[in-house]
Amino acid sequence: AITFNCYAEYSMTNSDCLITNSFKEANTATDNEKALVNNVVLNRVLLKKTNICKEVFAKNQFSWTKKKHRKFIFKDKYKMMEYYNIKYSNFRKLENIATQSLLNYSGDLVSNKSSSALMYHDKSIKHFPRINKSKIKLVLKDKHFLFYKTNYLNLAQN
């Protein structure tokens, strides 16, 4: 008897990683803030010469990744959304924002000062990460976030 493995696999794309991070980091934020969070990830990708999934899941980059085991292979896209607790409707909305962020991403740091940020801080979190504040520059205050620029890449961690 011949048996076949009919288990189809779905690998997370860079877009999926950007969407998942945007959901986890900025779910209640404005669409503009979600796009700015995406820009931070894309700027880090450019400077570190890596890819989006590697940056999103890099050690100490985003607090939510410390609480959830990294997983990139799923039976299908719906199982991926289920694993990361993202409703289909939320995923679809964020997909549009991520697509626009990726289309605007030219492979170079965005010259707009608010889009060139390498780190951000959620205003609802009362303590600021332990970093030398003299090495960062505030470039934008928004409703939920503060966005910063730094010349010290090792500081660009949330």
ABEGO torsion letter per residue (X at the ends): XBBBBABBBBBBBAAAAAAAAAAAAAAABBAAAAAAAAAAAAAAAAAAGBBAAAAAABBGABAAAAABBBBABBABAAAAAAAAGBBAAAAAAAAAAAAAAAAABAGBBBABAAAABABBBBAABABBBBBBAAABBBABBBAABBBBBBABAAABBX
